[in-house]
Amino acid sequence: MSTKSTASNDRPLRVGVVGAGVMGTNHARVLAGLPGVELVGIVDPLPAHRTRAVEIVGCPTFETLEEMLDAGPDAVTIAAPTHLHRDVALACIARKIHVLVEKPIATSVEEGNEIVNAARNAGVTLMVGHVERFNPAVAAIKQAIKDEEILSIAITRVGPFPPRMSNVGVVIDLAVHDIDLIRWFTESDIVDVQPQLASAVAEREDIALLQFRTASGVLAHINTNWLTPFKARSVTVATRGKYVQGDLLTRQVTECFGFQRDGSYSMRHLSVGHDEPLRAELVAFLDAVRTGNAPAVTGDEGVASLEIAIKCLDVPTGSIAAPLRKGPRAVAS
């Protein structure tokens, strides 16, 4: 249970947002529309970002974190660049403010653990923003494989080169979502990592084929890249009694079952909800703040997924393959 006194039932929960980029502005937009929430405002050092936040959300903005914290939020969501997560989170936690940190929780396992330990010692709620868990298609897959013996998982997450490059490659930017999903689906730790990485366009890896084995014996595979001209997000799970396939973009989930010796089987489309994943995530965070219950994605879980992602990158210098062809690949703008 949190030691911080949060909003009572007769007053709104005051929430602030750190970072007015695309994700942070989306956080503010959703929070502004939630019942029982008062959006304190959004902080960003860039005037253009603050202006956009005012235009889209119409909320107060702040230039510095201290200004926003002085406004007295009960909770804060952090959608700033990853290298700022540690310092921002620790500053909030020092004031006994509950925190949701976007994935990845930090730039290193050490920094992630520092955030986790600080939150635990302060008695505040810490949740990590692995929003894909709140995709209705993912929720339908999770429900379909409940109580099943999982044999293998295959996830594809590909798309075009991102318009706004950061200092990370596809493993931290994309695959960390699916590392978290593998751990969540199997409810087991990943104990073996076999990565194959290549750099075709970016300085860092932009192609990754990742193989895993969990402590429970499940084999898993992630295919991710920035070289596909369209976005694709798919998950397939093979269990002893079912084969479940989901498209995370169209939110269509199909279940094959009742396998017969003659090769026949039954198939059905599963019911999938329509909730906006970010809204569901923020509602779950605020519910944990109000109740003091464990959040949907704990800090420890966020650190564990980050640790596996970093292990995927822990390859000898120069071993990330370059393309065999000559000349740069044309990338659509």
C-alpha positions as CSV (number, residue, x, y, z in Angstrom):
1,M,0.0,0.0,0.0
2,S,1.3,3.4,-0.9
3,T,2.3,5.7,2.0
4,K,1.5,8.8,0.0
5,S,-2.0,10.4,0.6
6,T,-3.6,10.5,-2.9
7,A,-6.8,12.0,-4.0
8,S,-9.8,11.0,-2.1
9,N,-13.0,10.0,-3.7
10,D,-14.4,13.5,-3.4
11,R,-11.6,15.2,-5.4
12,P,-9.9,14.5,-8.7
13,L,-6.5,12.9,-8.9
14,R,-4.0,15.5,-10.1
15,V,-1.7,14.2,-12.8
16,G,1.1,15.8,-14.7
17,V,3.0,14.7,-17.9
18,V,6.7,15.0,-18.6
19,G,7.5,15.3,-22.3
20,A,5.4,17.0,-24.9
21,G,6.5,15.0,-27.9
22,V,4.1,12.8,-29.8
23,M,3.7,10.2,-26.9
24,G,3.6,12.8,-24.1
25,T,1.0,14.8,-25.9
26,N,-1.1,11.7,-26.4
27,H,-0.8,11.0,-22.6
28,A,-2.1,14.5,-21.9
29,R,-4.9,14.2,-24.4
30,V,-6.1,10.9,-22.8
31,L,-5.7,12.1,-19.2
32,A,-7.6,15.3,-20.0
33,G,-10.6,13.2,-20.9
34,L,-10.6,10.8,-18.0
35,P,-13.2,11.2,-15.3
36,G,-11.8,11.9,-11.8
37,V,-8.6,13.3,-13.2
38,E,-7.3,16.8,-13.2
39,L,-4.5,17.4,-15.7
40,V,-2.0,19.6,-13.9
41,G,-0.1,20.2,-17.2
42,I,2.7,19.0,-19.4
43,V,6.4,20.0,-19.1
44,D,8.9,20.3,-22.0
45,P,11.9,22.5,-22.5
46,L,11.1,23.1,-26.2
47,P,8.7,26.0,-26.9
48,A,7.5,24.3,-30.1
49,H,6.5,21.2,-28.2
50,R,4.7,23.3,-25.5
51,T,2.8,25.2,-28.2
52,R,1.7,22.0,-29.9
53,A,0.5,20.7,-26.5
54,V,-1.6,23.8,-25.9
55,E,-3.1,23.5,-29.4
56,I,-3.9,19.8,-29.1
57,V,-4.8,19.5,-25.4
58,G,-5.4,23.0,-24.2
59,C,-3.6,22.3,-20.9
60,P,-1.1,24.4,-18.9
61,T,2.5,23.9,-19.9
62,F,5.8,24.3,-17.9
63,E,9.3,24.8,-19.1
64,T,11.0,23.0,-16.2
65,L,10.2,19.9,-14.2
66,E,10.5,21.8,-10.9
67,E,7.7,24.2,-12.0
68,M,5.4,21.3,-12.8
69,L,6.2,19.5,-9.6
70,D,5.6,22.7,-7.6
71,A,2.0,22.7,-9.0
72,G,1.4,19.7,-6.8
73,P,0.6,16.6,-8.9
74,D,-0.3,13.3,-7.1
75,A,1.0,11.3,-10.1
76,V,3.2,11.9,-13.1
77,T,3.6,10.0,-16.4
78,I,7.1,10.2,-18.0
79,A,7.2,10.3,-21.8
80,A,10.6,12.1,-22.0
81,P,13.6,10.6,-23.9
82,T,14.9,7.4,-22.3
83,H,18.2,8.9,-21.1
84,L,16.2,11.3,-18.9
85,H,13.9,8.6,-17.3
86,R,16.2,8.0,-14.3
87,D,16.7,11.6,-13.2
88,V,13.0,12.6,-13.8
89,A,11.6,9.5,-12.1
90,L,13.9,10.0,-9.0
91,A,13.0,13.7,-8.8
92,C,9.3,12.8,-8.7
93,I,9.7,9.9,-6.3
94,A,11.7,12.1,-3.9
95,R,8.5,14.2,-3.6
96,K,6.4,11.0,-3.0
97,I,4.7,11.4,-6.4
98,H,3.5,8.2,-8.1
99,V,5.1,7.5,-11.5
100,L,4.4,5.8,-14.8
101,V,7.5,5.6,-16.9
102,E,7.3,4.8,-20.6
103,K,9.2,1.8,-21.9
104,P,12.1,1.2,-21.7
105,I,12.2,2.1,-18.0
106,A,15.8,3.4,-18.3
107,T,18.9,3.2,-20.4
108,S,20.5,0.4,-18.2
109,V,19.5,-2.3,-15.8
110,E,21.4,-0.4,-13.1
111,E,19.4,2.8,-13.6
112,G,16.1,0.8,-13.8
113,N,16.9,-0.9,-10.5
114,E,17.6,2.5,-9.0
115,I,14.2,3.7,-9.9
116,V,12.5,0.5,-8.6
117,N,14.3,0.7,-5.3
118,A,13.6,4.4,-4.9
119,A,9.9,3.9,-5.5
120,R,9.8,0.9,-3.1
121,N,11.5,2.8,-0.3
122,A,9.3,5.9,-0.8
123,G,6.1,3.7,-0.9
124,V,4.9,5.1,-4.2
125,T,3.4,3.4,-7.2
126,L,5.7,2.7,-10.1
127,M,4.4,1.3,-13.4
128,V,6.2,0.8,-16.7
129,G,4.4,1.8,-19.9
130,H,4.4,-1.4,-21.9
131,V,1.3,-0.3,-23.8
132,E,1.1,-3.4,-26.1
133,R,-0.2,-5.4,-23.1
134,F,-3.4,-3.2,-23.3
135,N,-4.0,-3.9,-27.0
136,P,-7.4,-5.6,-27.1
137,A,-6.0,-8.2,-29.5
138,V,-3.2,-9.1,-27.1
139,A,-5.7,-9.3,-24.3
140,A,-7.8,-11.8,-26.4
141,I,-4.7,-13.9,-27.1
142,K,-3.8,-13.9,-23.4
143,Q,-7.3,-15.1,-22.5
144,A,-7.3,-17.8,-25.3
145,I,-4.1,-19.4,-24.0
146,K,-5.0,-19.3,-20.4
147,D,-4.4,-22.7,-18.7
148,E,-2.9,-24.0,-22.0
149,E,0.6,-25.6,-22.3
150,I,2.4,-23.1,-24.5
151,L,4.9,-24.7,-27.0
152,S,6.1,-21.7,-29.1
153,I,5.5,-18.1,-29.8
154,A,6.3,-16.1,-32.9
155,I,6.0,-12.3,-33.1
156,T,6.5,-10.1,-36.1
157,R,6.9,-6.3,-35.6
158,V,8.2,-4.6,-38.8
159,G,7.7,-1.3,-40.5
160,P,9.4,1.6,-42.4
161,F,12.4,3.6,-41.2
162,P,11.1,5.9,-38.5
163,P,10.9,9.6,-39.4
164,R,12.3,10.7,-36.0
165,M,15.5,8.7,-35.3
166,S,16.7,8.2,-31.7
167,N,19.9,6.8,-30.4
168,V,18.6,3.2,-30.3
169,G,18.0,0.5,-32.8
170,V,15.1,-1.9,-33.4
171,V,15.7,-4.1,-30.4
172,I,15.2,-1.3,-27.8
173,D,12.6,0.6,-29.9
174,L,10.5,-2.3,-31.1
175,A,11.5,-5.7,-29.8
176,V,11.3,-4.7,-26.1
177,H,7.5,-4.7,-26.6
178,D,7.6,-8.3,-27.6
179,I,10.1,-9.4,-25.1
180,D,7.6,-8.2,-22.5
181,L,4.8,-10.0,-24.2
182,I,6.7,-13.3,-24.3
183,R,7.4,-13.0,-20.5
184,W,3.7,-12.1,-19.9
185,F,2.2,-14.8,-22.1
186,T,4.4,-17.5,-20.6
187,E,4.6,-16.1,-17.1
188,S,8.2,-17.4,-17.2
189,D,11.6,-15.8,-17.3
190,I,13.7,-15.9,-20.5
191,V,16.8,-17.9,-19.8
192,D,18.4,-18.3,-23.3
193,V,18.9,-15.5,-25.9
194,Q,20.2,-16.1,-29.5
195,P,20.2,-12.8,-31.4
196,Q,21.0,-12.2,-35.1
197,L,21.4,-8.5,-35.9
198,A,22.2,-6.5,-39.0
199,S,22.5,-2.8,-40.0
200,A,21.3,-2.0,-43.5
201,V,20.4,1.7,-43.3
202,A,20.9,2.9,-39.7
203,E,24.1,3.1,-37.7
204,R,22.5,0.8,-35.1
205,E,20.8,-2.5,-35.8
206,D,17.7,-2.1,-38.1
207,I,17.1,-5.8,-38.6
208,A,16.8,-8.3,-35.7
209,L,15.9,-12.0,-35.6
210,L,15.8,-13.0,-32.0
211,Q,15.3,-16.5,-30.6
212,F,14.5,-17.2,-26.9
213,R,13.9,-20.1,-24.6
214,T,12.0,-19.5,-21.3
215,A,12.5,-21.3,-18.0
216,S,9.3,-23.2,-18.7
217,G,10.7,-24.5,-22.0
218,V,8.8,-22.3,-24.4
219,L,10.6,-21.4,-27.7
220,A,10.0,-17.9,-28.9
221,H,11.0,-15.9,-32.0
222,I,10.9,-12.2,-32.8
223,N,11.3,-10.8,-36.3
224,T,11.6,-7.0,-36.3
225,N,13.0,-4.4,-38.7
226,W,12.8,-0.9,-40.1
227,L,13.0,-2.0,-43.7
228,T,9.4,-3.0,-44.5
229,P,7.4,-0.4,-46.4
230,F,4.3,-1.0,-44.3
231,K,3.7,-1.7,-40.7
232,A,2.9,-5.3,-39.6
233,R,2.3,-6.5,-36.1
234,S,1.4,-10.2,-35.6
235,V,1.5,-12.8,-32.9
236,T,1.1,-16.6,-33.2
237,V,1.0,-18.9,-30.2
238,A,1.1,-22.7,-30.5
239,T,-0.1,-24.7,-27.5
240,R,-0.7,-28.4,-26.9
241,G,-4.3,-27.9,-27.8
242,K,-4.6,-24.7,-29.8
243,Y,-3.0,-22.4,-32.4
244,V,-3.9,-18.8,-31.9
245,Q,-3.1,-16.1,-34.4
246,G,-3.6,-12.4,-33.9
247,D,-3.1,-9.2,-36.0
248,L,-2.4,-6.4,-33.5
249,L,-3.2,-3.7,-36.1
250,T,-6.5,-5.0,-37.4
251,R,-7.2,-6.6,-34.0
252,Q,-8.4,-9.8,-35.5
253,V,-7.7,-13.0,-33.5
254,T,-8.3,-16.5,-34.8
255,E,-8.2,-19.7,-32.8
256,C,-7.7,-23.2,-34.3
257,F,-8.6,-26.1,-32.1
258,G,-10.0,-29.6,-32.0
259,F,-7.2,-31.2,-34.1
260,Q,-8.0,-34.6,-35.5
261,R,-5.8,-37.4,-36.7
262,D,-7.0,-36.8,-40.3
263,G,-5.6,-33.3,-40.2
264,S,-9.0,-31.6,-39.7
265,Y,-9.6,-29.0,-37.1
266,S,-12.1,-26.3,-36.0
267,M,-11.6,-22.5,-36.3
268,R,-13.3,-19.5,-34.8
269,H,-12.8,-15.8,-34.6
270,L,-12.5,-14.5,-31.1
271,S,-14.2,-11.5,-29.7
272,V,-11.9,-8.5,-29.4
273,G,-12.6,-5.3,-27.5
274,H,-12.2,-1.8,-28.9
275,D,-10.5,0.1,-26.1
276,E,-7.7,2.5,-26.9
277,P,-4.6,0.8,-25.5
278,L,-3.1,4.0,-24.1
279,R,-6.4,4.9,-22.3
280,A,-6.6,1.4,-20.8
281,E,-3.0,1.7,-19.7
282,L,-3.4,5.0,-18.0
283,V,-6.7,3.9,-16.3
284,A,-4.8,0.9,-14.9
285,F,-2.0,3.1,-13.6
286,L,-4.4,5.5,-11.9
287,D,-6.4,2.6,-10.4
288,A,-3.1,1.3,-8.9
289,V,-2.4,4.8,-7.5
290,R,-5.9,5.1,-5.9
291,T,-6.0,1.5,-4.5
292,G,-2.3,1.0,-3.6
293,N,-2.5,-2.4,-5.4
294,A,0.3,-3.7,-7.6
295,P,0.3,-2.0,-11.0
296,A,-0.4,-3.9,-14.2
297,V,3.3,-3.7,-15.3
298,T,5.7,-3.5,-12.3
299,G,9.0,-1.8,-12.3
300,D,10.7,-5.2,-11.8
301,E,9.0,-6.5,-14.9
302,G,10.1,-3.4,-16.9
303,V,13.7,-4.0,-15.7
304,A,13.5,-7.7,-16.6
305,S,12.4,-7.0,-20.2
306,L,15.1,-4.3,-20.6
307,E,17.8,-6.7,-19.3
308,I,16.8,-9.3,-22.0
309,A,16.8,-6.6,-24.7
310,I,20.3,-5.5,-23.6
311,K,21.5,-9.1,-23.7
312,C,20.3,-9.2,-27.3
313,L,22.7,-6.3,-28.1
314,D,25.5,-7.8,-26.0
315,V,27.4,-9.1,-29.0
316,P,31.1,-8.6,-29.9
317,T,32.1,-5.4,-31.6
318,G,31.8,-5.7,-35.3
319,S,29.6,-8.8,-35.3
320,I,26.5,-6.9,-36.3
321,A,26.2,-7.8,-40.0
322,A,26.3,-5.2,-42.7
323,P,24.3,-5.7,-45.9
324,L,26.1,-7.7,-48.7
325,R,24.9,-5.4,-51.4
326,K,26.7,-2.1,-52.2
327,G,25.1,1.3,-51.9
328,P,22.4,2.7,-49.6
329,R,18.9,1.4,-49.7
330,A,16.4,4.0,-50.8
331,V,14.1,4.9,-47.9
332,A,10.7,6.5,-48.5
333,S,10.3,9.8,-46.8
